[in-house]
Amino acid sequence: MDQVVGRQSLPDSPRTFGFFVDGKRMEAGERAYFERRSPGHDVPVTRIPKCTREDLDLAVKAARRAFEDGRWSRIPAVERANVLLRAAQILRSRAAELAYWETLENGKPISQARAEVDGCAGMFEYAAGLARTLHGDAFNNLGDGMFGLVTREPIGVVGLITPWNFPFLILCERVPYILAAGCTIVAKPSEVTSATTLLLAEILSEAGLPDGCYNVVTGSGSVIGQAMTEHLDIDMVSFTGSTSVGRRCVEAAGGNFKKLGLELGGKNPQIVFADADLEDAADGVAFGIGFNTGQCCVSGSRLIVERSVASEFEKLVAAKLAKVKVGDPLDPSTQIGAITTTAQNTTILDYIARGKEEGARLVCGGGALDFGRGHYIAPTLFGDVTSAMAISRDEIFGPVLAVMPFDGEDEAIAMANDTVYGLAASVWTKNIDKALNVTRRVRAGRFWVNTTLAGGPELPLGGFKQSGWGREAGSYGIEEYTQIKSVHIEIGKREPWVR
């Protein structure tokens, strides 16, 4: 019998998935499998094929055929939009199923996973509208003999490499925009969270996406991901992950000078001024570090707070974190679930130990939580942190918050910018002039004022500095997957050159 946990059942045996090429589910055959154990329950939940470079070649050929024969790239935009709208409807009808597998593989709370699926449906609906509004420009100012056009064309075959922290959300921040532009896709999810990427293949086929337009090849980053960035018949790679791996993508992409879209690491500041609503700000800061168990590239992991209220605010945040419910990801009341991988669990605990060794003051949390099975870490707050400490400079990717006081607006901005990253930032203040000044001067691709981690399909995502290249979502998200062509049209008879 399936084991009941929270209000849902764990699978009695792991579900076996196949990879997906040219509209077909491919059996693993003699290939080995990854067996994924739920990080919240330590039981096997899925089996995913370990694909080969030959499998990737097969998928790329299918995507190339689908692109070149025009079955998707050259159909009217309204037809592409209709497929995306149908996909959104199916997503909503299968939301509970998608959230369940997302939670089992990732360890995030089931309530969060369900909300993310709803948001993903909205991404498809928004991208459907963009498909019909994508346009170029006309130049009627070149004189009587010339008319000019600038057209946008789909870039071609896109390799999509997604991470384990938001397997479905990050996928859907990209897939509908890539498809709306008229491109075809070969996707490689993280080997530990592949289920929902493969389920999306079923959904898109049911929605009417032609065969070959969305393919999924599962496997490790070192094998399939590396091969994808090197592949000479892939026109663009979109990669989301660490800055160190992003750097390797840049090196590998040189073979055919493929375009890259990179959303990389972050060490994001939350700046709190003394004039802020401190109770509300404390709740927002707790959310900013606790959401997705802190395994979030835009997580607000550096708390930069005005010195006059630093002690009071630290106590407020600690009190909030103490009330956050950590536990079984399948329980709808859980707010912080499990750490996704054993390696990441070790990394977070190592950083907590290092913070103590470097002299930071542990305010709350500070270690693993024992629920009998799975990996759980208490939300952790450090005070007396300096800019030289690793916990203030490195992306920990866990629920660890470092507090640093500031004196004056200029110092706050300087501290916020004192990082190689520039992915996101938040500011908390009731003074609109102060908020706008900070927003303008802090170098980050996403910014929140008196909130954090808010968003939707309308606004683009991306970073400054070593946090990446390009933008996803919003109208910029579809443009990212196009290239521009200039067209010159002679009107009448051109002036002869040879006389």
HELIX and SHEET records of a PDB file:
HELIX    1   1 ARG A   53  GLU A   68  1                                  16    
HELIX    2   2 ALA A   77  SER A   93  1                                  17    
HELIX    3   3 ALA A   95  ASN A  106  1                                  12    
HELIX    4   4 ILE A  110  THR A  133  1                                  24    
HELIX    5   5 PRO A  167  CYS A  172  1                                   6    
HELIX    6   6 VAL A  175  ALA A  181  1                                   7    
HELIX    7   7 ALA A  195  ALA A  207  1                                  13    
HELIX    8   8 GLY A  221  GLY A  225  3                                   5    
HELIX    9   9 GLN A  226  GLU A  230  1                                   5    
HELIX   10  10 THR A  243  ALA A  252  1                                  10    
HELIX   11  11 ALA A  253  GLY A  255  5                                   3    
HELIX   12  12 LEU A  278  GLY A  290  1                                  13    
HELIX   13  13 PHE A  291  GLY A  294  5                                   4    
HELIX   14  14 ARG A  307  LYS A  323  1                                  17    
HELIX   15  15 THR A  342  GLU A  357  1                                  16    
HELIX   16  16 ALA A  390  ARG A  393  1                                   4    
HELIX   17  17 GLU A  409  ASN A  417  1                                   9    
HELIX   18  18 ILE A  432  ARG A  441  1                                  10    
HELIX   19  19 GLY A  474  GLU A  479  1                                   6    
SHEET    1   A 2 GLN A   3  VAL A   5  0                                        
SHEET    2   A 2 GLN A   8  LEU A  10 -1                                        
SHEET    1   B 3 ARG A  15  THR A  16  0                                        
SHEET    2   B 3 PRO A  44  PRO A  49  1                                        
SHEET    3   B 3 TYR A  33  ARG A  37 -1                                        
SHEET    1   C 2 PHE A  19  VAL A  21  0                                        
SHEET    2   C 2 LYS A  24  MET A  26 -1                                        
SHEET    1   D 3 ASP A 137  PHE A 139  0                                        
SHEET    2   D 3 MET A 146  PRO A 154 -1                                        
SHEET    3   D 3 THR A 482  GLU A 490 -1                                        
SHEET    1   E 6 TYR A 214  VAL A 216  0                                        
SHEET    2   E 6 THR A 184  LYS A 188  1                                        
SHEET    3   E 6 VAL A 157  ILE A 161  1                                        
SHEET    4   E 6 MET A 236  THR A 240  1                                        
SHEET    5   E 6 LYS A 259  GLU A 263  1                                        
SHEET    6   E 6 GLY A 468  TRP A 469 -1                                        
SHEET    1   F 7 ARG A 361  CYS A 364  0                                        
SHEET    2   F 7 THR A 380  GLY A 383 -1                                        
SHEET    3   F 7 VAL A 400  PHE A 406  1                                        
SHEET    4   F 7 ARG A 302  GLU A 306  1                                        
SHEET    5   F 7 PRO A 269  VAL A 272  1                                        
SHEET    6   F 7 ALA A 424  TRP A 428  1                                        
SHEET    7   F 7 ARG A 446  VAL A 449  1                                        
SHEET    1   G 2 TYR A 421  GLY A 422  0                                        
SHEET    2   G 2 PHE A 464  LYS A 465 -1                                        
END                                                                             
